[in-house]
Structure formats: C-alpha cells, structure tokens
Amino acid sequence: MQRGGNRVDSRTGLFALIGDPVGHSKSPDMMNAALREVQLPNVYLAFKVAPSDLKDAVAGFRALGVKGWNVTIPHKVAIMDYLDAVDETAQAIGAVNTVVYEHGKWVGYNTDGPGYLRSVEEAWSLPFFGLNVVIIGAGGAARAVGYTLAKAGVSRITVLNRTLAKAEALGRHLSSLTRSEALPLTEGKKVIEKADLIINTTSVGMFPDRDETPVPVEWFQRGQYVSDLIYHPRETTLLRGAKARGARVLSGLDMLVYQAVIAFEKWTEKEAPVSLMKQVLAASLKDT
C-alpha cells in the first residue's frame, strides 16, 4: 500500500487527532500532505474519543508509541490531567491542543494563540504593541488569542460576550498582563468603533449559518483590522461587511494552518511546508 510517496508498513509512525466529533476535520488532509512533502514515514489519523474514554485513549497512545497528537473539542482541558507536563503558556490559557513527546515525557502545548499571531503577522505585518483590541466571545479560542495578544504587548483588550459573567472572567484573567474590560455584546458599539483590531472568536456565521453575524457590520470603521477565526466559509458575512466599510479583513483559515504548522514542527523538528498546507486545506473546504 502506498501513501503518496511514503510507504505504509510495519515501520510507519503515527500522529493523531482526538476529539468528539472529528469526522468534519480537515487536519488529516493537511497533515498527511505535509508528511509526504518532507518525506517522513508517518501518517496522521483522526480518532473519535468520547470523554469517558479519554484516559484509556491516552494510555493506549502511550502503549502504542504514538509520536504526537492534536486535541480538539471537548478534550482540550481534560487532557491536561493525563499528561506528564504542561507548557507554561498552555497552563495560563487553561487548555492543550498539541501533545509532544519530549525526553521521555508527554508534554502539552497550546498552539492556537501563537498560530493566530503568525497568521496576522504574515497577512498584515501588524505590530501588536500598543493596539486597542476587542475580542468577541469568551470561550477557549478567546482565551488563547487574548492571552497571546496580551503577552505580545497590546495596550488594551475588551471582551464582548452574550454572557457577561464569562466575559468578566476572561477580563480578570487578562488583567495581570494588560488593561482589560468586559461588556455585554449589546453594548459593544462604542468600543468596536474605537478599536484597532477586532476578533470574532465565536462560531456565529459558521457554515451552514452563513448569514449570521455576532455584531452589526455597521459598527466597523475604515482602516480597522477585523479577523474572524471561522474558516468555513472563508469569507463570513462579518468579514464581507467589514471589508465593504473599509476595514482590512482576515479569515480563520491561516490561523488553522499556522497552529498546525507549529505542532508539525514540534513533532518532526522539520520546517513545515506552509504553502502546501494552505493549498490542501483550502481545496478540502472548497466543496463542503
């Protein structure tokens, strides 16, 4: 059996994704293409793991010698209990999305925040120091992006969320790193109008509910930077509306690629084929 240019045999190593569900994931397409490109004798597979089976799954990965794995919903927090160590950034974020075998130990990392920064730096060459940032949403993605931006030196982060208590909790978490505040989503107009960078971390506007937006697009201003972590569709109604009002926009596709790039490079110690990974991911989403 052939897998691209790599032979699948008794010496083939395994990388993996665990979550529930995982059937929608495009990561195997992207990661297997990358592994073929750098000519590593490995494959990347997705495994649906129920929360009640997580401990057994990790034990099985240890026993089988899996070379590393990604973690997605709903296991990003619970996985931390079954690892040997957790990186400082992942601890601060409170979630792990990548597990790496290092010096005989399984170590948890979070590549979401760094992946977001790399996507923004590439798209806009945007200096983060001193920026006034608004984050829409207060879930795990907001926590990862907010923490990483705060560490990068932004001057202020305002968290907008439907549930104010969740926004306040994230605001308190970020307050040790930068000025922060929390507001209900309905009161976000003034802070969005004054912001330099606005990030939607919610799932509002994701396929198949393409027409929805978390906030009115009329709130955006010319010259702002607006990013949406949603990657399907690639241009959400939010981004389309912001662009029409003169904002610069960025979809979540590049963040998805770069969080995978960082994981790939940690596992393999090889430079990831970024352009190929982008092409494969974009193609895999085209007809879905």
C-alpha positions as protocol buffer text, in pm:
chain_id: "A"
residue {
  index: 1
  type: MET
  ca { x: 0 y: 0 z: 0 }
}
residue {
  index: 2
  type: GLN
  ca { x: 130 y: 345 z: -91 }
}
residue {
  index: 3
  type: ARG
  ca { x: 51 y: 673 z: 79 }
}
residue {
  index: 4
  type: GLY
  ca { x: 172 y: 941 z: -161 }
}
residue {
  index: 5
  type: GLY
  ca { x: 549 y: 894 z: -179 }
}
residue {
  index: 6
  type: ASN
  ca { x: 566 y: 725 z: 163 }
}
residue {
  index: 7
  type: ARG
  ca { x: 536 y: 354 z: 212 }
}
residue {
  index: 8
  type: VAL
  ca { x: 297 y: 242 z: 487 }
}
residue {
  index: 9
  type: ASP
  ca { x: 445 y: -65 z: 652 }
}
residue {
  index: 10
  type: SER
  ca { x: 546 y: -203 z: 991 }
}
residue {
  index: 11
  type: ARG
  ca { x: 785 y: 89 z: 1047 }
}
residue {
  index: 12
  type: THR
  ca { x: 534 y: 364 z: 980 }
}
residue {
  index: 13
  type: GLY
  ca { x: 487 y: 607 z: 1270 }
}
residue {
  index: 14
  type: LEU
  ca { x: 155 y: 752 z: 1379 }
}
residue {
  index: 15
  type: PHE
  ca { x: 44 y: 1107 z: 1456 }
}
residue {
  index: 16
  type: ALA
  ca { x: -317 y: 1163 z: 1553 }
}
residue {
  index: 17
  type: LEU
  ca { x: -609 y: 1390 z: 1630 }
}
residue {
  index: 18
  type: ILE
  ca { x: -854 y: 1310 z: 1909 }
}
residue {
  index: 19
  type: GLY
  ca { x: -1189 y: 1475 z: 1970 }
}
residue {
  index: 20
  type: ASP
  ca { x: -1562 y: 1418 z: 1958 }
}
residue {
  index: 21
  type: PRO
  ca { x: -1668 y: 1468 z: 1684 }
}
residue {
  index: 22
  type: VAL
  ca { x: -1376 y: 1455 z: 1440 }
}
residue {
  index: 23
  type: GLY
  ca { x: -1549 y: 1345 z: 1118 }
}
residue {
  index: 24
  type: HIS
  ca { x: -1558 y: 1702 z: 989 }
}
residue {
  index: 25
  type: SER
  ca { x: -1186 y: 1767 z: 1044 }
}
residue {
  index: 26
  type: LYS
  ca { x: -964 y: 1857 z: 750 }
}
residue {
  index: 27
  type: SER
  ca { x: -646 y: 1817 z: 955 }
}
residue {
  index: 28
  type: PRO
  ca { x: -568 y: 1467 z: 820 }
}
residue {
  index: 29
  type: ASP
  ca { x: -571 y: 1602 z: 462 }
}
residue {
  index: 30
  type: MET
  ca { x: -334 y: 1883 z: 553 }
}
residue {
  index: 31
  type: MET
  ca { x: -102 y: 1689 z: 783 }
}
residue {
  index: 32
  type: ASN
  ca { x: -64 y: 1385 z: 559 }
}
residue {
  index: 33
  type: ALA
  ca { x: 23 y: 1610 z: 265 }
}
residue {
  index: 34
  type: ALA
  ca { x: 287 y: 1780 z: 479 }
}
residue {
  index: 35
  type: LEU
  ca { x: 434 y: 1449 z: 595 }
}
residue {
  index: 36
  type: ARG
  ca { x: 458 y: 1328 z: 234 }
}
residue {
  index: 37
  type: GLU
  ca { x: 620 y: 1654 z: 126 }
}
residue {
  index: 38
  type: VAL
  ca { x: 902 y: 1626 z: 382 }
}
residue {
  index: 39
  type: GLN
  ca { x: 930 y: 1251 z: 313 }
}
residue {
  index: 40
  type: LEU
  ca { x: 865 y: 1126 z: 663 }
}
residue {
  index: 41
  type: PRO
  ca { x: 739 y: 767 z: 701 }
}
residue {
  index: 42
  type: ASN
  ca { x: 440 y: 866 z: 912 }
}
residue {
  index: 43
  type: VAL
  ca { x: 64 y: 901 z: 882 }
}
residue {
  index: 44
  type: TYR
  ca { x: -186 y: 1125 z: 1063 }
}
residue {
  index: 45
  type: LEU
  ca { x: -526 y: 983 z: 1159 }
}
residue {
  index: 46
  type: ALA
  ca { x: -832 y: 1121 z: 1337 }
}
residue {
  index: 47
  type: PHE
  ca { x: -991 y: 926 z: 1624 }
}
residue {
  index: 48
  type: LYS
  ca { x: -1332 y: 992 z: 1776 }
}
residue {
  index: 49
  type: VAL
  ca { x: -1284 y: 961 z: 2151 }
}
residue {
  index: 50
  type: ALA
  ca { x: -1574 y: 1004 z: 2392 }
}
residue {
  index: 51
  type: PRO
  ca { x: -1500 y: 1199 z: 2712 }
}
residue {
  index: 52
  type: SER
  ca { x: -1547 y: 883 z: 2919 }
}
residue {
  index: 53
  type: ASP
  ca { x: -1275 y: 710 z: 2713 }
}
residue {
  index: 54
  type: LEU
  ca { x: -1013 y: 987 z: 2718 }
}
residue {
  index: 55
  type: LYS
  ca { x: -797 y: 836 z: 2992 }
}
residue {
  index: 56
  type: ASP
  ca { x: -791 y: 499 z: 2816 }
}
residue {
  index: 57
  type: ALA
  ca { x: -712 y: 663 z: 2482 }
}
residue {
  index: 58
  type: VAL
  ca { x: -408 y: 842 z: 2626 }
}
residue {
  index: 59
  type: ALA
  ca { x: -292 y: 518 z: 2789 }
}
residue {
  index: 60
  type: GLY
  ca { x: -333 y: 343 z: 2454 }
}
residue {
  index: 61
  type: PHE
  ca { x: -133 y: 609 z: 2274 }
}
residue {
  index: 62
  type: ARG
  ca { x: 146 y: 568 z: 2529 }
}
residue {
  index: 63
  type: ALA
  ca { x: 147 y: 191 z: 2486 }
}
residue {
  index: 64
  type: LEU
  ca { x: 142 y: 210 z: 2106 }
}
residue {
  index: 65
  type: GLY
  ca { x: 418 y: 470 z: 2086 }
}
residue {
  index: 66
  type: VAL
  ca { x: 213 y: 731 z: 1902 }
}
residue {
  index: 67
  type: LYS
  ca { x: 458 y: 1007 z: 1806 }
}
residue {
  index: 68
  type: GLY
  ca { x: 235 y: 1302 z: 1900 }
}
residue {
  index: 69
  type: TRP
  ca { x: -122 y: 1416 z: 1871 }
}
residue {
  index: 70
  type: ASN
  ca { x: -360 y: 1709 z: 1844 }
}
residue {
  index: 71
  type: VAL
  ca { x: -652 y: 1761 z: 2078 }
}
residue {
  index: 72
  type: THR
  ca { x: -982 y: 1925 z: 1989 }
}
residue {
  index: 73
  type: ILE
  ca { x: -1322 y: 1977 z: 2149 }
}
residue {
  index: 74
  type: PRO
  ca { x: -1421 y: 1857 z: 2407 }
}
residue {
  index: 75
  type: HIS
  ca { x: -1085 y: 1735 z: 2543 }
}
residue {
  index: 76
  type: LYS
  ca { x: -861 y: 2044 z: 2548 }
}
residue {
  index: 77
  type: VAL
  ca { x: -898 y: 2095 z: 2923 }
}
residue {
  index: 78
  type: ALA
  ca { x: -945 y: 1738 z: 3045 }
}
residue {
  index: 79
  type: ILE
  ca { x: -637 y: 1612 z: 2859 }
}
residue {
  index: 80
  type: MET
  ca { x: -415 y: 1807 z: 3099 }
}
residue {
  index: 81
  type: ASP
  ca { x: -487 y: 1558 z: 3377 }
}
residue {
  index: 82
  type: TYR
  ca { x: -330 y: 1272 z: 3179 }
}
residue {
  index: 83
  type: LEU
  ca { x: -3 y: 1431 z: 3063 }
}
residue {
  index: 84
  type: ASP
  ca { x: 339 y: 1432 z: 3229 }
}
residue {
  index: 85
  type: ALA
  ca { x: 383 y: 1808 z: 3192 }
}
residue {
  index: 86
  type: VAL
  ca { x: 207 y: 2113 z: 3051 }
}
residue {
  index: 87
  type: ASP
  ca { x: 385 y: 2409 z: 2893 }
}
residue {
  index: 88
  type: GLU
  ca { x: 361 y: 2741 z: 3080 }
}
residue {
  index: 89
  type: THR
  ca { x: 157 y: 2907 z: 2806 }
}
residue {
  index: 90
  type: ALA
  ca { x: -89 y: 2618 z: 2787 }
}
residue {
  index: 91
  type: GLN
  ca { x: -124 y: 2630 z: 3165 }
}
residue {
  index: 92
  type: ALA
  ca { x: -200 y: 3003 z: 3154 }
}
residue {
  index: 93
  type: ILE
  ca { x: -454 y: 2953 z: 2875 }
}
residue {
  index: 94
  type: GLY
  ca { x: -600 y: 2654 z: 3055 }
}
residue {
  index: 95
  type: ALA
  ca { x: -614 y: 2427 z: 2752 }
}
residue {
  index: 96
  type: VAL
  ca { x: -394 y: 2198 z: 2543 }
}
residue {
  index: 97
  type: ASN
  ca { x: -430 y: 2134 z: 2170 }
}
residue {
  index: 98
  type: THR
  ca { x: -97 y: 1964 z: 2095 }
}
residue {
  index: 99
  type: VAL
  ca { x: 88 y: 1685 z: 2274 }
}
residue {
  index: 100
  type: VAL
  ca { x: 460 y: 1631 z: 2210 }
}
residue {
  index: 101
  type: TYR
  ca { x: 692 y: 1352 z: 2325 }
}
residue {
  index: 102
  type: GLU
  ca { x: 996 y: 1518 z: 2483 }
}
residue {
  index: 103
  type: HIS
  ca { x: 1274 y: 1345 z: 2673 }
}
residue {
  index: 104
  type: GLY
  ca { x: 1057 y: 1053 z: 2770 }
}
residue {
  index: 105
  type: LYS
  ca { x: 757 y: 1265 z: 2873 }
}
residue {
  index: 106
  type: TRP
  ca { x: 429 y: 1366 z: 2711 }
}
residue {
  index: 107
  type: VAL
  ca { x: 411 y: 1747 z: 2721 }
}
residue {
  index: 108
  type: GLY
  ca { x: 102 y: 1956 z: 2642 }
}
residue {
  index: 109
  type: TYR
  ca { x: 117 y: 2278 z: 2440 }
}
residue {
  index: 110
  type: ASN
  ca { x: -134 y: 2527 z: 2305 }
}
residue {
  index: 111
  type: THR
  ca { x: -52 y: 2643 z: 1953 }
}
residue {
  index: 112
  type: ASP
  ca { x: -377 y: 2834 z: 1890 }
}
residue {
  index: 113
  type: GLY
  ca { x: -256 y: 3172 z: 2016 }
}
residue {
  index: 114
  type: PRO
  ca { x: 88 y: 3158 z: 1851 }
}
residue {
  index: 115
  type: GLY
  ca { x: -81 y: 3033 z: 1532 }
}
residue {
  index: 116
  type: TYR
  ca { x: -310 y: 3335 z: 1536 }
}
residue {
  index: 117
  type: LEU
  ca { x: -17 y: 3574 z: 1582 }
}
residue {
  index: 118
  type: ARG
  ca { x: 172 y: 3420 z: 1291 }
}
residue {
  index: 119
  type: SER
  ca { x: -132 y: 3449 z: 1065 }
}
residue {
  index: 120
  type: VAL
  ca { x: -175 y: 3818 z: 1148 }
}
residue {
  index: 121
  type: GLU
  ca { x: 195 y: 3895 z: 1113 }
}
residue {
  index: 122
  type: GLU
  ca { x: 200 y: 3734 z: 770 }
}
residue {
  index: 123
  type: ALA
  ca { x: -119 y: 3896 z: 644 }
}
residue {
  index: 124
  type: TRP
  ca { x: -72 y: 4248 z: 774 }
}
residue {
  index: 125
  type: SER
  ca { x: 277 y: 4289 z: 924 }
}
residue {
  index: 126
  type: LEU
  ca { x: 83 y: 4440 z: 1213 }
}
residue {
  index: 127
  type: PRO
  ca { x: 284 y: 4549 z: 1520 }
}
residue {
  index: 128
  type: PHE
  ca { x: 92 y: 4434 z: 1826 }
}
residue {
  index: 129
  type: PHE
  ca { x: 248 y: 4668 z: 2081 }
}
residue {
  index: 130
  type: GLY
  ca { x: 3 y: 4939 z: 2184 }
}
residue {
  index: 131
  type: LEU
  ca { x: -301 y: 4808 z: 1996 }
}
residue {
  index: 132
  type: ASN
  ca { x: -654 y: 4856 z: 2125 }
}
residue {
  index: 133
  type: VAL
  ca { x: -818 y: 4514 z: 2078 }
}
residue {
  index: 134
  type: VAL
  ca { x: -1176 y: 4389 z: 2100 }
}
residue {
  index: 135
  type: ILE
  ca { x: -1240 y: 4016 z: 2132 }
}
residue {
  index: 136
  type: ILE
  ca { x: -1589 y: 3891 z: 2058 }
}
residue {
  index: 137
  type: GLY
  ca { x: -1656 y: 3577 z: 2259 }
}
residue {
  index: 138
  type: ALA
  ca { x: -1513 y: 3439 z: 2582 }
}
residue {
  index: 139
  type: GLY
  ca { x: -1454 y: 3069 z: 2516 }
}
residue {
  index: 140
  type: GLY
  ca { x: -1136 y: 2870 z: 2474 }
}
residue {
  index: 141
  type: ALA
  ca { x: -1031 y: 3035 z: 2148 }
}
residue {
  index: 142
  type: ALA
  ca { x: -1082 y: 3381 z: 2300 }
}
residue {
  index: 143
  type: ARG
  ca { x: -873 y: 3280 z: 2599 }
}
residue {
  index: 144
  type: ALA
  ca { x: -587 y: 3155 z: 2380 }
}
residue {
  index: 145
  type: VAL
  ca { x: -587 y: 3456 z: 2148 }
}
residue {
  index: 146
  type: GLY
  ca { x: -636 y: 3706 z: 2432 }
}
residue {
  index: 147
  type: TYR
  ca { x: -351 y: 3567 z: 2640 }
}
residue {
  index: 148
  type: THR
  ca { x: -113 y: 3563 z: 2343 }
}
residue {
  index: 149
  type: LEU
  ca { x: -201 y: 3917 z: 2237 }
}
residue {
  index: 150
  type: ALA
  ca { x: -161 y: 4042 z: 2593 }
}
residue {
  index: 151
  type: LYS
  ca { x: 184 y: 3884 z: 2609 }
}
residue {
  index: 152
  type: ALA
  ca { x: 267 y: 4047 z: 2274 }
}
residue {
  index: 153
  type: GLY
  ca { x: 211 y: 4391 z: 2426 }
}
residue {
  index: 154
  type: VAL
  ca { x: -130 y: 4517 z: 2316 }
}
residue {
  index: 155
  type: SER
  ca { x: -239 y: 4812 z: 2529 }
}
residue {
  index: 156
  type: ARG
  ca { x: -599 y: 4713 z: 2595 }
}
residue {
  index: 157
  type: ILE
  ca { x: -834 y: 4419 z: 2544 }
}
residue {
  index: 158
  type: THR
  ca { x: -1212 y: 4449 z: 2570 }
}
residue {
  index: 159
  type: VAL
  ca { x: -1405 y: 4123 z: 2585 }
}
residue {
  index: 160
  type: LEU
  ca { x: -1759 y: 4124 z: 2448 }
}
residue {
  index: 161
  type: ASN
  ca { x: -1984 y: 3828 z: 2516 }
}
residue {
  index: 162
  type: ARG
  ca { x: -2353 y: 3745 z: 2539 }
}
residue {
  index: 163
  type: THR
  ca { x: -2299 y: 3612 z: 2891 }
}
residue {
  index: 164
  type: LEU
  ca { x: -2135 y: 3895 z: 3083 }
}
residue {
  index: 165
  type: ALA
  ca { x: -2006 y: 3670 z: 3362 }
}
residue {
  index: 166
  type: LYS
  ca { x: -1792 y: 3478 z: 3113 }
}
residue {
  index: 167
  type: ALA
  ca { x: -1656 y: 3800 z: 2964 }
}
residue {
  index: 168
  type: GLU
  ca { x: -1572 y: 3925 z: 3312 }
}
residue {
  index: 169
  type: ALA
  ca { x: -1391 y: 3603 z: 3398 }
}
residue {
  index: 170
  type: LEU
  ca { x: -1173 y: 3633 z: 3089 }
}
residue {
  index: 171
  type: GLY
  ca { x: -1117 y: 4003 z: 3151 }
}
residue {
  index: 172
  type: ARG
  ca { x: -993 y: 3928 z: 3502 }
}
residue {
  index: 173
  type: HIS
  ca { x: -762 y: 3660 z: 3367 }
}
residue {
  index: 174
  type: LEU
  ca { x: -605 y: 3906 z: 3120 }
}
residue {
  index: 175
  type: SER
  ca { x: -585 y: 4197 z: 3364 }
}
residue {
  index: 176
  type: SER
  ca { x: -249 y: 4085 z: 3502 }
}
residue {
  index: 177
  type: LEU
  ca { x: -97 y: 4126 z: 3156 }
}
residue {
  index: 178
  type: THR
  ca { x: -271 y: 4431 z: 3008 }
}
residue {
  index: 179
  type: ARG
  ca { x: -560 y: 4669 z: 3065 }
}
residue {
  index: 180
  type: SER
  ca { x: -885 y: 4486 z: 3015 }
}
residue {
  index: 181
  type: GLU
  ca { x: -1258 y: 4526 z: 3049 }
}
residue {
  index: 182
  type: ALA
  ca { x: -1570 y: 4320 z: 2985 }
}
residue {
  index: 183
  type: LEU
  ca { x: -1902 y: 4425 z: 2836 }
}
residue {
  index: 184
  type: PRO
  ca { x: -2218 y: 4251 z: 2720 }
}
residue {
  index: 185
  type: LEU
  ca { x: -2229 y: 4208 z: 2345 }
}
residue {
  index: 186
  type: THR
  ca { x: -2517 y: 4452 z: 2309 }
}
residue {
  index: 187
  type: GLU
  ca { x: -2302 y: 4734 z: 2449 }
}
residue {
  index: 188
  type: GLY
  ca { x: -2010 y: 4684 z: 2215 }
}
residue {
  index: 189
  type: LYS
  ca { x: -2074 y: 4955 z: 1956 }
}
residue {
  index: 190
  type: LYS
  ca { x: -1859 y: 5231 z: 2106 }
}
residue {
  index: 191
  type: VAL
  ca { x: -1559 y: 5010 z: 2189 }
}
residue {
  index: 192
  type: ILE
  ca { x: -1565 y: 4845 z: 1845 }
}
residue {
  index: 193
  type: GLU
  ca { x: -1578 y: 5185 z: 1673 }
}
residue {
  index: 194
  type: LYS
  ca { x: -1260 y: 5289 z: 1861 }
}
residue {
  index: 195
  type: ALA
  ca { x: -1069 y: 4960 z: 1828 }
}
residue {
  index: 196
  type: ASP
  ca { x: -765 y: 4893 z: 1610 }
}
residue {
  index: 197
  type: LEU
  ca { x: -817 y: 4516 z: 1589 }
}
residue {
  index: 198
  type: ILE
  ca { x: -1144 y: 4326 z: 1631 }
}
residue {
  index: 199
  type: ILE
  ca { x: -1150 y: 3945 z: 1650 }
}
residue {
  index: 200
  type: ASN
  ca { x: -1454 y: 3721 z: 1632 }
}
residue {
  index: 201
  type: THR
  ca { x: -1380 y: 3402 z: 1826 }
}
residue {
  index: 202
  type: THR
  ca { x: -1740 y: 3276 z: 1830 }
}
residue {
  index: 203
  type: SER
  ca { x: -1899 y: 3028 z: 1588 }
}
residue {
  index: 204
  type: VAL
  ca { x: -2162 y: 3279 z: 1475 }
}
residue {
  index: 205
  type: GLY
  ca { x: -2153 y: 3290 z: 1096 }
}
residue {
  index: 206
  type: MET
  ca { x: -2003 y: 2943 z: 1052 }
}
residue {
  index: 207
  type: PHE
  ca { x: -2137 y: 2710 z: 782 }
}
residue {
  index: 208
  type: PRO
  ca { x: -2424 y: 2637 z: 740 }
}
residue {
  index: 209
  type: ASP
  ca { x: -2548 y: 2956 z: 915 }
}
residue {
  index: 210
  type: ARG
  ca { x: -2355 y: 3181 z: 679 }
}
residue {
  index: 211
  type: ASP
  ca { x: -2580 y: 3488 z: 707 }
}
residue {
  index: 212
  type: GLU
  ca { x: -2542 y: 3544 z: 1081 }
}
residue {
  index: 213
  type: THR
  ca { x: -2305 y: 3795 z: 1242 }
}
residue {
  index: 214
  type: PRO
  ca { x: -2215 y: 3832 z: 1612 }
}
residue {
  index: 215
  type: VAL
  ca { x: -2236 y: 4213 z: 1589 }
}
residue {
  index: 216
  type: PRO
  ca { x: -2378 y: 4454 z: 1328 }
}
residue {
  index: 217
  type: VAL
  ca { x: -2130 y: 4522 z: 1049 }
}
residue {
  index: 218
  type: GLU
  ca { x: -2224 y: 4890 z: 1069 }
}
residue {
  index: 219
  type: TRP
  ca { x: -2010 y: 4913 z: 1382 }
}
residue {
  index: 220
  type: PHE
  ca { x: -1685 y: 4873 z: 1183 }
}
residue {
  index: 221
  type: GLN
  ca { x: -1478 y: 5165 z: 1059 }
}
residue {
  index: 222
  type: ARG
  ca { x: -1243 y: 5234 z: 771 }
}
residue {
  index: 223
  type: GLY
  ca { x: -883 y: 5143 z: 849 }
}
residue {
  index: 224
  type: GLN
  ca { x: -960 y: 4888 z: 1120 }
}
residue {
  index: 225
  type: TYR
  ca { x: -831 y: 4532 z: 1119 }
}
residue {
  index: 226
  type: VAL
  ca { x: -1104 y: 4270 z: 1152 }
}
residue {
  index: 227
  type: SER
  ca { x: -1038 y: 3898 z: 1180 }
}
residue {
  index: 228
  type: ASP
  ca { x: -1273 y: 3605 z: 1213 }
}
residue {
  index: 229
  type: LEU
  ca { x: -1149 y: 3270 z: 1346 }
}
residue {
  index: 230
  type: ILE
  ca { x: -1414 y: 3096 z: 1136 }
}
residue {
  index: 231
  type: TYR
  ca { x: -1261 y: 2937 z: 826 }
}
residue {
  index: 232
  type: HIS
  ca { x: -1573 y: 2786 z: 667 }
}
residue {
  index: 233
  type: PRO
  ca { x: -1690 y: 2990 z: 486 }
}
residue {
  index: 234
  type: ARG
  ca { x: -1358 y: 3155 z: 420 }
}
residue {
  index: 235
  type: GLU
  ca { x: -1524 y: 3498 z: 397 }
}
residue {
  index: 236
  type: THR
  ca { x: -1800 y: 3525 z: 653 }
}
residue {
  index: 237
  type: THR
  ca { x: -2082 y: 3779 z: 637 }
}
residue {
  index: 238
  type: LEU
  ca { x: -1899 y: 3964 z: 915 }
}
residue {
  index: 239
  type: LEU
  ca { x: -1579 y: 3994 z: 711 }
}
residue {
  index: 240
  type: ARG
  ca { x: -1765 y: 4083 z: 393 }
}
residue {
  index: 241
  type: GLY
  ca { x: -1949 y: 4362 z: 572 }
}
residue {
  index: 242
  type: ALA
  ca { x: -1636 y: 4492 z: 745 }
}
residue {
  index: 243
  type: LYS
  ca { x: -1447 y: 4498 z: 414 }
}
residue {
  index: 244
  type: ALA
  ca { x: -1728 y: 4690 z: 249 }
}
residue {
  index: 245
  type: ARG
  ca { x: -1687 y: 4955 z: 519 }
}
residue {
  index: 246
  type: GLY
  ca { x: -1315 y: 4991 z: 452 }
}
residue {
  index: 247
  type: ALA
  ca { x: -1167 y: 4755 z: 710 }
}
residue {
  index: 248
  type: ARG
  ca { x: -888 y: 4510 z: 635 }
}
residue {
  index: 249
  type: VAL
  ca { x: -1006 y: 4153 z: 695 }
}
residue {
  index: 250
  type: LEU
  ca { x: -859 y: 3810 z: 766 }
}
residue {
  index: 251
  type: SER
  ca { x: -1029 y: 3471 z: 781 }
}
residue {
  index: 252
  type: GLY
  ca { x: -951 y: 3192 z: 1024 }
}
residue {
  index: 253
  type: LEU
  ca { x: -801 y: 2964 z: 759 }
}
residue {
  index: 254
  type: ASP
  ca { x: -445 y: 3089 z: 809 }
}
residue {
  index: 255
  type: MET
  ca { x: -471 y: 3056 z: 1187 }
}
residue {
  index: 256
  type: LEU
  ca { x: -583 y: 2695 z: 1140 }
}
residue {
  index: 257
  type: VAL
  ca { x: -283 y: 2634 z: 917 }
}
residue {
  index: 258
  type: TYR
  ca { x: -31 y: 2800 z: 1147 }
}
residue {
  index: 259
  type: GLN
  ca { x: -145 y: 2628 z: 1465 }
}
residue {
  index: 260
  type: ALA
  ca { x: -92 y: 2304 z: 1269 }
}
residue {
  index: 261
  type: VAL
  ca { x: 245 y: 2425 z: 1137 }
}
residue {
  index: 262
  type: ILE
  ca { x: 370 y: 2486 z: 1491 }
}
residue {
  index: 263
  type: ALA
  ca { x: 253 y: 2141 z: 1603 }
}
residue {
  index: 264
  type: PHE
  ca { x: 412 y: 1976 z: 1297 }
}
residue {
  index: 265
  type: GLU
  ca { x: 746 y: 2144 z: 1362 }
}
residue {
  index: 266
  type: LYS
  ca { x: 742 y: 2048 z: 1731 }
}
residue {
  index: 267
  type: TRP
  ca { x: 677 y: 1684 z: 1641 }
}
residue {
  index: 268
  type: THR
  ca { x: 915 y: 1646 z: 1349 }
}
residue {
  index: 269
  type: GLU
  ca { x: 1184 y: 1913 z: 1407 }
}
residue {
  index: 270
  type: LYS
  ca { x: 1150 y: 1988 z: 1037 }
}
residue {
  index: 271
  type: GLU
  ca { x: 1029 y: 2303 z: 862 }
}
residue {
  index: 272
  type: ALA
  ca { x: 665 y: 2263 z: 768 }
}
residue {
  index: 273
  type: PRO
  ca { x: 563 y: 2312 z: 401 }
}
residue {
  index: 274
  type: VAL
  ca { x: 333 y: 2605 z: 478 }
}
residue {
  index: 275
  type: SER
  ca { x: 226 y: 2689 z: 123 }
}
residue {
  index: 276
  type: LEU
  ca { x: 129 y: 2329 z: 53 }
}
residue {
  index: 277
  type: MET
  ca { x: -65 y: 2303 z: 378 }
}
residue {
  index: 278
  type: LYS
  ca { x: -263 y: 2616 z: 288 }
}
residue {
  index: 279
  type: GLN
  ca { x: -340 y: 2484 z: -59 }
}
residue {
  index: 280
  type: VAL
  ca { x: -455 y: 2146 z: 69 }
}
residue {
  index: 281
  type: LEU
  ca { x: -675 y: 2295 z: 340 }
}
residue {
  index: 282
  type: ALA
  ca { x: -835 y: 2546 z: 103 }
}
residue {
  index: 283
  type: ALA
  ca { x: -903 y: 2273 z: -154 }
}
residue {
  index: 284
  type: SER
  ca { x: -1054 y: 2040 z: 108 }
}
residue {
  index: 285
  type: LEU
  ca { x: -1300 y: 2310 z: 212 }
}
residue {
  index: 286
  type: LYS
  ca { x: -1399 y: 2419 z: -137 }
}
residue {
  index: 287
  type: ASP
  ca { x: -1677 y: 2170 z: -192 }
}
residue {
  index: 288
  type: THR
  ca { x: -1811 y: 2140 z: 163 }
}
